[in-house]
Amino acid sequence: MSEYLDNTAFLAALPGAFAELVVDAKLINRDRAQKIAANARRYVHVGDPATDPHSGQTRDAIEVTVTSAGDVEVGTNPEKVRNEEALAEEFGTSKMSPRSFMRPAIQEETG
Amino acid sequence: VSLTLEGALKALLESKSLSISVSRDVPPGGTKLPYCTAAELSLALDPMEDGGPANGAEATGSDLLQLDLWQTWKVADKVVESPTLADAIERALHGASLNFGTPNKRVYSVLLNHPRIRRVDRDANLTNHTWTLDLRRVI
């Protein structure tokens, strides 16, 4: 957990087991979180709907939520896209280069 | 001077006695493990000064780059991943300056300010260290 929203906080907030692709910061306001979410939706890879039955699934899973503790989170909703798929997009795999969308989105907002 | 950023990174690592290839996005066929891949994520220009690069001022910015180290995980059920290589790469890179390209594009500083991530791909028998690098550089 970090007081500041930046890519350091984003990466530090990733649990060791990659449970969720979410950035979590106590002092972020909701407007800023919405901007990051909008940026991420622009950056995320969207497959060709003619050939990809899951086209836009990751984009549509990017959400801003407020936890019961009052923390604002930006990230993909694991009920809408599997965390493994979102993480493979963000960081790549041994068979696929990264198509990062969260880190550029945060960079655009925070510089 | 290396023509590419990947070449400059490779030369830097070699200067620290780390002989490891660095390829852009995907290594050429036949590249032996361990190796590194580098993928540019995004680039943000600094605020415009002196009329901007279109009027002769230098353009600088922050280049976000993902560097991955790939290593064999196990051989005959025994872990063979180097316990020191990732740290050595980190020590070589953090704070380094680079030159690449024609005309010269100077990287004033390579910053490893973000946490390093390690993953294991059991199916492919690989370990993967991932860094998110901030390259403060001339565009």
gemmi code that builds the backbone of each chain (N, CA, C; Angstrom):
import gemmi

chains = {
    "A": [
        ("MET", (0.841, -1.196, 0.000), (0.000, 0.000, 0.000), (0.872, 1.240, 0.000)),
        ("SER", (0.504, 2.213, -0.783), (1.285, 3.436, -0.839), (0.357, 4.633, -0.705)),
        ("GLU", (0.903, 5.711, -0.179), (0.121, 6.935, -0.091), (0.022, 7.623, -1.449)),
        ("TYR", (0.878, 7.268, -2.354), (0.949, 7.975, -3.621), (0.570, 7.043, -4.751)),
        ("LEU", (-0.093, 7.608, -5.723), (-0.460, 6.787, -6.866), (0.579, 6.991, -7.951)),
        ("ASP", (1.363, 5.996, -8.214), (2.307, 6.016, -9.324), (2.606, 4.561, -9.649)),
        ("ASN", (3.503, 4.373, -10.602), (3.761, 2.998, -11.003), (4.469, 2.197, -9.920)),
        ("THR", (5.195, 2.872, -9.067), (5.815, 2.149, -7.958), (4.736, 1.579, -7.046)),
        ("ALA", (3.724, 2.409, -6.776), (2.624, 1.937, -5.933), (1.868, 0.805, -6.616)),
        ("PHE", (1.680, 0.951, -7.930), (0.947, -0.073, -8.677), (1.644, -1.423, -8.579)),
        ("LEU", (2.948, -1.413, -8.828), (3.674, -2.674, -8.805), (3.806, -3.220, -7.389)),
        ("ALA", (3.970, -2.317, -6.427), (4.074, -2.778, -5.044), (2.755, -3.346, -4.542)),
        ("ALA", (1.650, -2.853, -5.118), (0.342, -3.312, -4.659), (-0.028, -4.668, -5.242)),
        ("LEU", (0.717, -5.094, -6.266), (0.424, -6.415, -6.830), (0.798, -7.467, -5.798)),
        ("PRO", (-0.144, -8.234, -5.352), (0.201, -9.278, -4.376), (1.182, -10.279, -4.987)),
        ("GLY", (1.920, -10.951, -4.138), (2.938, -11.874, -4.607), (2.418, -12.931, -5.555)),
        ("ALA", (1.214, -13.328, -5.359), (0.660, -14.390, -6.205), (-0.114, -13.823, -7.380)),
        ("PHE", (0.021, -12.507, -7.646), (-0.693, -11.879, -8.737), (-2.192, -12.099, -8.631)),
        ("ALA", (-2.714, -11.878, -7.438), (-4.139, -12.128, -7.252), (-4.999, -11.161, -8.048)),
        ("GLU", (-4.581, -9.906, -8.120), (-5.417, -8.941, -8.830), (-4.556, -7.889, -9.511)),
        ("LEU", (-5.029, -7.424, -10.640), (-4.349, -6.342, -11.332), (-5.040, -5.046, -10.939)),
        ("VAL", (-4.641, -4.544, -9.793), (-5.343, -3.400, -9.222), (-4.322, -2.465, -8.589)),
        ("VAL", (-4.508, -1.184, -8.776), (-3.703, -0.239, -8.037), (-4.565, 0.299, -6.900)),
        ("ASP", (-3.962, 0.409, -5.759), (-4.719, 0.639, -4.543), (-4.007, 1.721, -3.743)),
        ("ALA", (-4.642, 2.841, -3.559), (-3.966, 3.932, -2.853), (-4.969, 4.688, -2.006)),
        ("LYS", (-4.578, 5.008, -0.809), (-5.514, 5.610, 0.138), (-5.837, 7.061, -0.200)),
        ("LEU", (-4.856, 7.787, -0.737), (-5.051, 9.220, -0.891), (-5.485, 9.652, -2.287)),
        ("ILE", (-5.711, 8.703, -3.158), (-6.135, 9.052, -4.500), (-7.601, 9.483, -4.465)),
        ("ASN", (-7.944, 10.530, -5.209), (-9.360, 10.871, -5.266), (-10.019, 10.152, -6.442)),
        ("ARG", (-11.309, 10.080, -6.365), (-12.010, 9.256, -7.329), (-11.911, 9.814, -8.755)),
        ("ASP", (-11.847, 11.146, -8.877), (-11.720, 11.738, -10.212), (-10.437, 11.288, -10.894)),
        ("ARG", (-9.356, 11.292, -10.121), (-8.076, 10.882, -10.686), (-8.098, 9.406, -11.067)),
        ("ALA", (-8.747, 8.624, -10.228), (-8.879, 7.200, -10.530), (-9.668, 6.992, -11.817)),
        ("GLN", (-10.710, 7.790, -11.998), (-11.501, 7.672, -13.224), (-10.673, 8.026, -14.454)),
        ("LYS", (-9.793, 9.026, -14.315), (-8.928, 9.395, -15.446), (-7.986, 8.251, -15.797)),
        ("ILE", (-7.430, 7.622, -14.777), (-6.524, 6.493, -15.038), (-7.289, 5.344, -15.693)),
        ("ALA", (-8.494, 5.101, -15.206), (-9.307, 4.033, -15.803), (-9.607, 4.347, -17.269)),
        ("ALA", (-9.928, 5.609, -17.549), (-10.216, 5.994, -18.940), (-8.972, 5.839, -19.809)),
        ("ASN", (-7.819, 6.236, -19.266), (-6.567, 6.048, -20.008), (-6.346, 4.563, -20.297)),
        ("ALA", (-6.534, 3.753, -19.271), (-6.289, 2.313, -19.417), (-7.207, 1.713, -20.482)),
        ("ARG", (-8.439, 2.176, -20.522), (-9.367, 1.652, -21.546), (-8.906, 2.034, -22.952)),
        ("ARG", (-8.225, 3.171, -23.087), (-7.694, 3.557, -24.393), (-6.473, 2.719, -24.764)),
        ("TYR", (-5.672, 2.380, -23.762), (-4.421, 1.666, -24.048), (-4.607, 0.161, -24.216)),
        ("VAL", (-5.612, -0.384, -23.618), (-5.703, -1.848, -23.581), (-5.948, -2.415, -24.976)),
        ("HIS", (-5.331, -3.561, -25.214), (-5.518, -4.238, -26.493), (-6.943, -4.769, -26.612)),
        ("VAL", (-7.557, -4.474, -27.738), (-8.910, -4.982, -28.007), (-8.835, -5.805, -29.287)),
        ("GLY", (-9.171, -7.067, -29.182), (-9.094, -7.958, -30.338), (-10.137, -7.618, -31.385)),
        ("ASP", (-9.930, -8.177, -32.552), (-10.871, -7.980, -33.653), (-12.177, -8.709, -33.325)),
        ("PRO", (-13.282, -7.976, -33.203), (-14.539, -8.651, -32.839), (-14.996, -9.681, -33.869)),
        ("ALA", (-14.472, -9.576, -35.089), (-14.855, -10.548, -36.114), (-14.240, -11.919, -35.852)),
        ("THR", (-13.118, -11.936, -35.148), (-12.423, -13.208, -34.943), (-12.229, -13.559, -33.477)),
        ("ASP", (-12.396, -12.566, -32.590), (-12.130, -12.795, -31.168), (-13.436, -12.703, -30.374)),
        ("PRO", (-13.927, -13.838, -29.891), (-15.201, -13.799, -29.149), (-15.106, -13.036, -27.829)),
        ("HIS", (-13.873, -12.806, -27.364), (-13.694, -12.075, -26.108), (-13.209, -10.641, -26.341)),
        ("SER", (-13.395, -10.159, -27.541), (-12.939, -8.806, -27.875), (-13.511, -7.777, -26.894)),
        ("GLY", (-12.653, -6.949, -26.355), (-13.095, -5.880, -25.455), (-13.361, -6.319, -24.035)),
        ("GLN", (-13.138, -7.578, -23.742), (-13.463, -8.092, -22.410), (-12.604, -7.442, -21.327)),
        ("THR", (-11.306, -7.316, -21.597), (-10.428, -6.683, -20.597), (-10.766, -5.205, -20.462)),
        ("ARG", (-10.991, -4.544, -21.585), (-11.356, -3.117, -21.538), (-12.610, -2.915, -20.683)),
        ("ASP", (-13.598, -3.766, -20.896), (-14.864, -3.593, -20.189), (-14.765, -3.983, -18.707)),
        ("ALA", (-13.661, -4.637, -18.348), (-13.481, -5.053, -16.948), (-12.740, -4.001, -16.127)),
        ("ILE", (-12.241, -2.944, -16.766), (-11.479, -1.912, -16.037), (-12.460, -1.027, -15.280)),
        ("GLU", (-12.283, -0.985, -13.975), (-13.257, -0.292, -13.126), (-12.568, 0.487, -12.018)),
        ("VAL", (-13.302, 1.436, -11.489), (-12.900, 2.129, -10.262), (-13.864, 1.680, -9.168)),
        ("THR", (-13.318, 1.234, -8.066), (-14.165, 0.800, -6.959), (-13.668, 1.431, -5.659)),
        ("VAL", (-14.559, 1.542, -4.718), (-14.197, 2.042, -3.396), (-14.436, 0.906, -2.412)),
        ("THR", (-13.397, 0.550, -1.687), (-13.512, -0.568, -0.759), (-14.247, -0.116, 0.513)),
        ("SER", (-14.600, -1.090, 1.326), (-15.290, -0.769, 2.575), (-14.417, 0.070, 3.506)),
        ("ALA", (-13.105, -0.015, 3.304), (-12.185, 0.786, 4.121), (-12.009, 2.192, 3.557)),
        ("GLY", (-12.653, 2.459, 2.412), (-12.555, 3.786, 1.823), (-11.433, 3.948, 0.818)),
        ("ASP", (-10.703, 2.876, 0.532), (-9.645, 2.954, -0.469), (-10.252, 2.954, -1.867)),
        ("VAL", (-9.634, 3.709, -2.739), (-10.057, 3.722, -4.133), (-9.149, 2.790, -4.922)),
        ("GLU", (-9.747, 1.922, -5.715), (-8.966, 0.979, -6.514), (-9.270, 1.194, -7.987)),
        ("VAL", (-8.237, 1.071, -8.799), (-8.393, 1.078, -10.251), (-7.821, -0.228, -10.759)),
        ("GLY", (-8.556, -0.925, -11.581), (-8.015, -2.173, -12.116), (-9.082, -2.983, -12.802)),
        ("THR", (-8.734, -4.226, -13.091), (-9.681, -5.096, -13.765), (-10.497, -5.877, -12.736)),
        ("ASN", (-11.760, -5.977, -12.991), (-12.665, -6.725, -12.115), (-12.510, -8.216, -12.419)),
        ("PRO", (-12.049, -9.001, -11.439), (-11.800, -10.418, -11.710), (-13.067, -11.210, -12.012)),
        ("GLU", (-14.220, -10.617, -11.750), (-15.462, -11.304, -12.118), (-15.783, -11.121, -13.598)),
        ("LYS", (-15.073, -10.172, -14.242), (-15.355, -9.909, -15.652), (-14.246, -10.391, -16.588)),
        ("VAL", (-13.028, -10.459, -16.063), (-11.935, -11.032, -16.851), (-10.996, -11.732, -15.882)),
        ("ARG", (-10.520, -12.914, -16.270), (-9.639, -13.674, -15.383), (-8.356, -12.887, -15.128)),
        ("ASN", (-7.910, -12.897, -13.861), (-6.698, -12.169, -13.510), (-5.507, -12.635, -14.336)),
        ("GLU", (-5.449, -13.931, -14.612), (-4.319, -14.452, -15.389), (-4.267, -13.801, -16.774)),
        ("GLU", (-5.442, -13.560, -17.356), (-5.472, -12.951, -18.691), (-5.057, -11.482, -18.625)),
        ("ALA", (-5.573, -10.769, -17.625), (-5.206, -9.354, -17.491), (-3.715, -9.208, -17.213)),
        ("LEU", (-3.186, -10.072, -16.381), (-1.765, -10.015, -16.054), (-0.901, -10.391, -17.252)),
        ("ALA", (-1.376, -11.340, -18.063), (-0.630, -11.701, -19.269), (-0.591, -10.521, -20.235)),
        ("GLU", (-1.678, -9.785, -20.333), (-1.679, -8.583, -21.176), (-0.684, -7.556, -20.638)),
        ("GLU", (-0.735, -7.313, -19.351), (0.083, -6.251, -18.753), (1.578, -6.582, -18.798)),
        ("PHE", (1.921, -7.800, -18.466), (3.339, -8.150, -18.306), (3.864, -9.102, -19.381)),
        ("GLY", (2.991, -9.643, -20.231), (3.419, -10.607, -21.225), (3.654, -11.972, -20.599)),
        ("THR", (4.021, -12.908, -21.456), (4.355, -14.266, -21.021), (5.570, -14.723, -21.826)),
        ("SER", (5.984, -15.967, -21.599), (7.119, -16.476, -22.371), (6.772, -16.597, -23.850)),
        ("LYS", (5.495, -16.552, -24.166), (5.076, -16.690, -25.566), (4.491, -15.411, -26.142)),
        ("MET", (4.383, -14.371, -25.344), (3.698, -13.159, -25.804), (4.336, -11.927, -25.176)),
        ("SER", (4.631, -10.916, -25.997), (5.175, -9.666, -25.472), (4.107, -8.934, -24.669)),
        ("PRO", (4.539, -8.084, -23.726), (3.537, -7.333, -22.946), (2.782, -6.348, -23.816)),
        ("ARG", (1.502, -6.220, -23.499), (0.685, -5.163, -24.115), (0.114, -4.354, -22.943)),
        ("SER", (1.029, -3.616, -22.340), (0.729, -2.974, -21.071), (-0.315, -1.884, -21.227)),
        ("PHE", (-1.233, -1.837, -20.297), (-2.251, -0.775, -20.324), (-2.342, -0.038, -18.991)),
        ("MET", (-2.030, -0.685, -17.884), (-2.115, -0.001, -16.594), (-0.937, 0.951, -16.370)),
        ("ARG", (0.265, 0.496, -16.662), (1.425, 1.341, -16.392), (1.454, 2.599, -17.269)),
        ("PRO", (1.192, 2.489, -18.598), (1.098, 3.736, -19.377), (-0.030, 4.640, -18.910)),
        ("ALA", (-1.138, 4.045, -18.477), (-2.269, 4.857, -18.003), (-1.895, 5.642, -16.760)),
        ("ILE", (-1.141, 5.017, -15.876), (-0.695, 5.700, -14.666), (0.359, 6.740, -15.015)),
        ("GLN", (1.253, 6.387, -15.933), (2.293, 7.355, -16.342), (1.664, 8.609, -16.937)),
        ("GLU", (0.620, 8.416, -17.739), (-0.021, 9.567, -18.375), (-0.627, 10.504, -17.314)),
        ("GLU", (-1.155, 9.943, -16.266), (-1.805, 10.764, -15.243), (-0.813, 11.358, -14.251)),
        ("THR", (0.246, 10.627, -13.971), (1.145, 11.073, -12.900), (2.475, 11.617, -13.428)),
        ("GLY", (2.756, 11.417, -14.697), (4.007, 11.928, -15.265), (5.185, 11.041, -14.943)),
    ],
    "B": [
        ("VAL", (29.230, 3.281, -30.600), (27.901, 3.514, -30.032), (26.911, 2.545, -30.654)),
        ("SER", (26.113, 1.902, -29.828), (25.133, 0.948, -30.333), (24.051, 1.661, -31.131)),
        ("LEU", (23.558, 0.987, -32.141), (22.503, 1.592, -32.957), (21.165, 1.562, -32.252)),
        ("THR", (20.967, 0.572, -31.412), (19.663, 0.406, -30.774), (19.787, 0.481, -29.255)),
        ("LEU", (18.674, 0.750, -28.625), (18.640, 0.772, -27.167), (18.976, -0.600, -26.600)),
        ("GLU", (18.471, -1.652, -27.258), (18.746, -3.004, -26.782), (20.258, -3.286, -26.852)),
        ("GLY", (20.882, -2.831, -27.944), (22.318, -3.015, -28.095), (23.095, -2.271, -27.011)),
        ("ALA", (22.613, -1.068, -26.668), (23.278, -0.285, -25.618), (23.137, -0.976, -24.268)),
        ("LEU", (21.975, -1.562, -24.019), (21.790, -2.289, -22.763), (22.713, -3.510, -22.705)),
        ("LYS", (22.815, -4.214, -23.840), (23.686, -5.391, -23.895), (25.140, -4.983, -23.642)),
        ("ALA", (25.569, -3.890, -24.283), (26.951, -3.423, -24.103), (27.207, -3.029, -22.654)),
        ("LEU", (26.210, -2.411, -22.045), (26.371, -2.026, -20.635), (26.556, -3.263, -19.764)),
        ("LEU", (25.715, -4.278, -19.990), (25.814, -5.496, -19.181), (27.150, -6.193, -19.423)),
        ("GLU", (27.605, -6.191, -20.693), (28.896, -6.818, -20.993), (30.033, -6.084, -20.302)),
        ("SER", (29.901, -4.769, -20.194), (30.951, -3.993, -19.524), (31.037, -4.342, -18.045)),
        ("LYS", (29.983, -4.957, -17.517), (29.977, -5.399, -16.118), (30.228, -6.902, -16.020)),
        ("SER", (30.773, -7.464, -17.097), (31.092, -8.898, -17.158), (29.859, -9.782, -17.107)),
        ("LEU", (28.741, -9.249, -17.574), (27.528, -10.055, -17.677), (27.267, -10.297, -19.161)),
        ("SER", (27.607, -11.469, -19.625), (27.432, -11.768, -21.030), (26.032, -12.337, -21.249)),
        ("ILE", (25.155, -11.468, -21.682), (23.769, -11.902, -21.854), (23.163, -11.092, -22.990)),
        ("SER", (22.420, -11.760, -23.858), (21.849, -11.055, -25.001), (20.613, -10.270, -24.567)),
        ("VAL", (20.396, -9.143, -25.242), (19.198, -8.335, -25.005), (18.540, -8.115, -26.363)),
        ("SER", (17.320, -8.593, -26.521), (16.615, -8.474, -27.798), (15.375, -7.621, -27.636)),
        ("ARG", (14.970, -7.004, -28.717), (13.755, -6.219, -28.708), (12.552, -7.150, -28.847)),
        ("ASP", (11.686, -7.162, -27.903), (10.421, -7.914, -27.910), (10.602, -9.436, -27.893)),
        ("VAL", (11.224, -9.967, -28.926), (11.344, -11.428, -29.052), (12.780, -11.762, -29.444)),
        ("PRO", (13.424, -12.740, -28.798), (14.793, -13.079, -29.183), (14.820, -13.812, -30.514)),
        ("PRO", (15.922, -13.678, -31.253), (16.037, -14.449, -32.494), (15.994, -15.943, -32.202)),
        ("GLY", (15.566, -16.717, -33.176), (15.524, -18.163, -33.015), (16.898, -18.704, -32.663)),
        ("GLY", (16.928, -19.634, -31.736), (18.196, -20.246, -31.356), (18.932, -19.531, -30.242)),
        ("THR", (18.394, -18.409, -29.758), (19.045, -17.699, -28.653), (19.039, -18.590, -27.418)),
        ("LYS", (20.211, -18.723, -26.805), (20.321, -19.613, -25.651), (19.975, -18.880, -24.357)),
        ("LEU", (19.330, -19.594, -23.474), (19.050, -19.066, -22.143), (20.341, -19.000, -21.334)),
        ("PRO", (20.475, -18.053, -20.405), (19.521, -16.994, -20.115), (19.650, -15.853, -21.109)),
        ("TYR", (18.570, -15.122, -21.312), (18.616, -13.941, -22.160), (17.615, -12.917, -21.630)),
        ("CYS", (17.737, -11.698, -22.172), (16.815, -10.623, -21.790), (16.026, -10.165, -23.011)),
        ("THR", (14.822, -9.722, -22.775), (14.030, -9.052, -23.802), (13.618, -7.689, -23.271)),
        ("ALA", (13.513, -6.741, -24.187), (13.126, -5.380, -23.809), (11.933, -4.954, -24.648)),
        ("ALA", (10.925, -4.420, -24.004), (9.717, -3.970, -24.714), (9.382, -2.556, -24.258)),
        ("GLU", (9.285, -1.645, -25.214), (8.893, -0.276, -24.872), (7.405, -0.248, -24.555)),
        ("LEU", (7.056, 0.390, -23.442), (5.657, 0.446, -23.026), (5.011, 1.771, -23.404)),
        ("SER", (5.644, 2.863, -23.020), (5.074, 4.181, -23.335), (6.142, 5.241, -23.146)),
        ("LEU", (5.910, 6.377, -23.766), (6.877, 7.466, -23.688), (6.121, 8.763, -23.430)),
        ("ALA", (6.537, 9.482, -22.412), (5.895, 10.757, -22.075), (6.916, 11.879, -22.217)),
        ("LEU", (6.611, 12.845, -23.073), (7.520, 13.977, -23.265), (7.485, 14.889, -22.050)),
        ("ASP", (8.642, 15.506, -21.773), (8.678, 16.525, -20.726), (7.948, 17.774, -21.217)),
        ("PRO", (7.535, 18.637, -20.284), (6.893, 19.888, -20.704), (7.794, 20.665, -21.663)),
        ("MET", (7.179, 21.342, -22.622), (7.926, 22.022, -23.668), (8.666, 23.245, -23.117)),
        ("GLU", (9.917, 23.364, -23.516), (10.715, 24.537, -23.130), (11.388, 25.100, -24.376)),
        ("ASP", (11.719, 26.359, -24.340), (12.465, 27.015, -25.422), (11.806, 26.800, -26.784)),
        ("GLY", (10.494, 26.800, -26.812), (9.806, 26.669, -28.095), (9.634, 25.252, -28.575)),
        ("GLY", (10.130, 24.291, -27.835), (9.921, 22.894, -28.193), (10.901, 22.408, -29.239)),
        ("PRO", (10.946, 21.105, -29.448), (11.906, 20.520, -30.387), (11.693, 20.981, -31.824)),
        ("ALA", (10.469, 21.355, -32.171), (10.236, 21.835, -33.530), (10.980, 23.141, -33.791)),
        ("ASN", (11.373, 23.845, -32.723), (12.120, 25.096, -32.865), (13.563, 24.966, -32.387)),
        ("GLY", (14.059, 23.759, -32.401), (15.478, 23.561, -32.131), (15.823, 23.172, -30.714)),
        ("ALA", (14.874, 23.235, -29.792), (15.168, 22.834, -28.416), (15.255, 21.313, -28.329)),
        ("GLU", (15.976, 20.852, -27.334), (16.121, 19.410, -27.174), (14.827, 18.813, -26.624)),
        ("ALA", (14.402, 17.709, -27.190), (13.219, 17.012, -26.689), (13.662, 15.926, -25.723)),
        ("THR", (13.140, 15.966, -24.542), (13.464, 14.937, -23.563), (12.168, 14.362, -23.002)),
        ("GLY", (12.283, 13.205, -22.400), (11.089, 12.593, -21.839), (11.426, 11.358, -21.028)),
        ("SER", (10.386, 10.713, -20.588), (10.524, 9.503, -19.795), (9.980, 8.321, -20.593)),
        ("ASP", (10.863, 7.365, -20.840), (10.513, 6.182, -21.617), (10.300, 5.037, -20.639)),
        ("LEU", (9.113, 4.481, -20.643), (8.824, 3.346, -19.763), (9.124, 2.070, -20.538)),
        ("LEU", (10.015, 1.260, -19.990), (10.464, 0.078, -20.718), (10.404, -1.146, -19.804)),
        ("GLN", (9.897, -2.243, -20.323), (9.886, -3.489, -19.548), (11.060, -4.342, -19.982)),
        ("LEU", (11.899, -4.699, -19.018), (13.030, -5.589, -19.277), (12.761, -6.912, -18.580)),
        ("ASP", (12.859, -7.988, -19.327), (12.612, -9.330, -18.780), (13.874, -10.164, -18.858)),
        ("LEU", (14.162, -10.849, -17.794), (15.245, -11.833, -17.765), (14.599, -13.216, -17.756)),
        ("TRP", (15.000, -14.040, -18.716), (14.450, -15.387, -18.839), (15.546, -16.400, -18.539)),
        ("GLN", (15.255, -17.354, -17.670), (16.236, -18.382, -17.312), (15.549, -19.747, -17.244)),
        ("THR", (16.340, -20.785, -17.478), (15.831, -22.138, -17.257), (15.544, -22.309, -15.773)),
        ("TRP", (14.409, -22.911, -15.468), (14.029, -23.081, -14.065), (14.702, -24.320, -13.462)),
        ("LYS", (14.409, -25.506, -14.057), (14.920, -26.759, -13.485), (15.514, -27.657, -14.564)),
        ("VAL", (16.493, -28.441, -14.183), (17.012, -29.535, -15.008), (17.062, -30.767, -14.114)),
        ("ALA", (16.450, -31.835, -14.575), (16.399, -33.085, -13.796), (15.903, -32.821, -12.373)),
        ("ASP", (14.866, -32.018, -12.297), (14.198, -31.719, -11.020), (15.050, -30.899, -10.051)),
        ("LYS", (16.130, -30.346, -10.558), (16.995, -29.515, -9.713), (16.959, -28.081, -10.244)),
        ("VAL", (16.743, -27.122, -9.345), (16.677, -25.722, -9.759), (18.045, -25.264, -10.253)),
        ("VAL", (18.073, -24.705, -11.476), (19.337, -24.233, -12.049), (19.327, -22.719, -12.270)),
        ("GLU", (18.223, -22.076, -11.925), (18.145, -20.622, -12.048), (19.263, -19.976, -11.228)),
        ("SER", (19.944, -19.009, -11.839), (21.009, -18.326, -11.104), (20.415, -17.519, -9.951)),
        ("PRO", (20.972, -17.684, -8.758), (20.457, -16.909, -7.626), (21.010, -15.488, -7.590)),
        ("THR", (21.970, -15.195, -8.468), (22.650, -13.891, -8.389), (22.474, -13.026, -9.630)),
        ("LEU", (22.046, -13.617, -10.742), (22.047, -12.880, -12.006), (21.101, -11.673, -11.985)),
        ("ALA", (19.908, -11.857, -11.444), (18.949, -10.745, -11.435), (19.485, -9.566, -10.626)),
        ("ASP", (20.076, -9.862, -9.485), (20.659, -8.789, -8.670), (21.795, -8.097, -9.411)),
        ("ALA", (22.603, -8.893, -10.113), (23.743, -8.310, -10.832), (23.260, -7.379, -11.945)),
        ("ILE", (22.216, -7.791, -12.638), (21.651, -6.928, -13.689), (21.109, -5.651, -13.067)),
        ("GLU", (20.439, -5.801, -11.944), (19.860, -4.629, -11.273), (20.967, -3.646, -10.874)),
        ("ARG", (22.047, -4.165, -10.329), (23.159, -3.296, -9.922), (23.779, -2.601, -11.135)),
        ("ALA", (23.846, -3.319, -12.267), (24.467, -2.739, -13.459), (23.615, -1.620, -14.047)),
        ("LEU", (22.304, -1.750, -13.941), (21.418, -0.827, -14.638), (21.075, 0.422, -13.843)),
        ("HIS", (20.856, 0.271, -12.566), (20.280, 1.381, -11.789), (21.227, 2.579, -11.769)),
        ("GLY", (20.767, 3.676, -12.352), (21.574, 4.900, -12.387), (22.502, 5.003, -13.585)),
        ("ALA", (22.496, 3.980, -14.452), (23.414, 3.988, -15.595), (22.991, 5.033, -16.624)),
        ("SER", (23.957, 5.487, -17.393), (23.648, 6.321, -18.552), (24.086, 5.563, -19.804)),
        ("LEU", (23.392, 5.839, -20.910), (23.622, 5.095, -22.146), (23.657, 6.051, -23.323)),
        ("ASN", (24.266, 5.610, -24.393), (24.193, 6.328, -25.663), (23.818, 5.329, -26.744)),
        ("PHE", (22.902, 5.720, -27.615), (22.573, 4.834, -28.724), (22.032, 5.673, -29.880)),
        ("GLY", (22.015, 5.055, -31.050), (21.370, 5.664, -32.206), (22.219, 6.699, -32.918)),
        ("THR", (21.744, 7.009, -34.118), (22.357, 8.052, -34.942), (21.226, 8.941, -35.476)),
        ("PRO", (21.159, 10.216, -35.120), (22.053, 10.917, -34.205), (21.908, 10.380, -32.775)),
        ("ASN", (22.905, 10.691, -31.984), (22.990, 10.153, -30.634), (21.760, 10.503, -29.776)),
        ("LYS", (21.178, 9.492, -29.179), (20.083, 9.690, -28.228), (20.580, 9.275, -26.851)),
        ("ARG", (20.888, 10.273, -26.061), (21.489, 9.975, -24.775), (20.412, 9.605, -23.750)),
        ("VAL", (20.662, 8.522, -23.035), (19.836, 8.179, -21.869), (20.577, 8.717, -20.651)),
        ("TYR", (20.026, 9.767, -20.067), (20.721, 10.400, -18.948), (20.766, 9.476, -17.741)),
        ("SER", (19.704, 8.733, -17.570), (19.669, 7.885, -16.381), (18.666, 6.743, -16.563)),
        ("VAL", (19.109, 5.548, -16.221), (18.205, 4.390, -16.154), (17.803, 4.244, -14.695)),
        ("LEU", (16.513, 4.335, -14.432), (16.057, 4.281, -13.044), (15.213, 3.035, -12.819)),
        ("LEU", (15.594, 2.263, -11.808), (14.820, 1.077, -11.427), (14.078, 1.389, -10.130)),
        ("ASN", (13.156, 2.313, -10.234), (12.447, 2.741, -9.027), (11.268, 1.848, -8.676)),
        ("HIS", (10.924, 0.956, -9.580), (9.729, 0.146, -9.370), (10.108, -1.259, -8.904)),
        ("PRO", (9.252, -1.883, -8.144), (9.580, -3.231, -7.650), (9.809, -4.235, -8.779)),
        ("ARG", (10.748, -5.127, -8.554), (11.026, -6.208, -9.496), (10.038, -7.346, -9.246)),
        ("ILE", (9.638, -7.987, -10.306), (8.677, -9.086, -10.185), (9.336, -10.366, -10.687)),
        ("ARG", (9.071, -11.481, -10.017), (9.565, -12.779, -10.481), (8.390, -13.717, -10.661)),
        ("ARG", (8.380, -14.381, -11.812), (7.339, -15.359, -12.080), (7.977, -16.674, -12.520)),
        ("VAL", (7.267, -17.747, -12.325), (7.713, -19.055, -12.803), (6.676, -19.585, -13.783)),
        ("ASP", (7.143, -19.925, -14.981), (6.281, -20.562, -15.975), (6.606, -22.048, -15.939)),
        ("ARG", (5.825, -22.775, -15.180), (6.110, -24.199, -14.978), (6.002, -24.980, -16.283)),
        ("ASP", (5.038, -24.623, -17.116), (4.845, -25.356, -18.372), (6.052, -25.209, -19.302)),
        ("ALA", (6.599, -23.994, -19.335), (7.736, -23.732, -20.228), (9.077, -23.958, -19.528)),
        ("ASN", (9.042, -24.299, -18.231), (10.260, -24.509, -17.434), (11.153, -23.260, -17.445)),
        ("LEU", (10.528, -22.110, -17.233), (11.258, -20.835, -17.263), (10.972, -20.040, -15.996)),
        ("THR", (11.980, -19.271, -15.585), (11.719, -18.218, -14.609), (11.866, -16.883, -15.316)),
        ("ASN", (11.146, -15.910, -14.824), (11.079, -14.612, -15.496), (11.124, -13.492, -14.447)),
        ("HIS", (12.205, -12.725, -14.497), (12.267, -11.498, -13.694), (11.864, -10.330, -14.582)),
        ("THR", (10.998, -9.485, -14.079), (10.510, -8.342, -14.854), (10.837, -7.046, -14.128)),
        ("TRP", (11.473, -6.136, -14.875), (11.699, -4.782, -14.358), (10.911, -3.785, -15.202)),
        ("THR", (10.392, -2.763, -14.555), (9.849, -1.618, -15.276), (10.865, -0.492, -15.120)),
        ("LEU", (11.525, -0.150, -16.225), (12.590, 0.853, -16.183), (12.044, 2.213, -16.597)),
        ("ASP", (12.487, 3.249, -15.916), (12.269, 4.625, -16.357), (13.548, 5.086, -17.031)),
        ("LEU", (13.482, 5.370, -18.308), (14.645, 5.888, -19.013), (14.444, 7.382, -19.225)),
        ("ARG", (15.239, 8.179, -18.550), (15.212, 9.631, -18.764), (16.115, 9.914, -19.955)),
        ("ARG", (15.526, 10.307, -21.097), (16.385, 10.334, -22.284), (15.986, 11.415, -23.281)),
        ("VAL", (16.911, 11.621, -24.198), (16.644, 12.475, -25.353), (15.772, 11.683, -26.319)),
        ("ILE", (14.778, 12.343, -26.858), (13.876, 11.664, -27.794), (14.430, 11.781, -29.216)),
    ],
}
model = gemmi.Model(1)
for chain_id, residues in chains.items():
    chain = gemmi.Chain(chain_id)
    for i, (resn, *xyz) in enumerate(residues, 1):
        res = gemmi.Residue()
        res.name, res.seqid = resn, gemmi.SeqId(i, " ")
        for name, pos in zip(("N", "CA", "C"), xyz):
            atom = gemmi.Atom()
            atom.name, atom.element = name, gemmi.Element(name[0])
            atom.pos, atom.b_iso = gemmi.Position(*pos), 0.0
            res.add_atom(atom)
        chain.add_residue(res)
    model.add_chain(chain)
structure = gemmi.Structure()
structure.add_model(model)
structure.setup_entities()
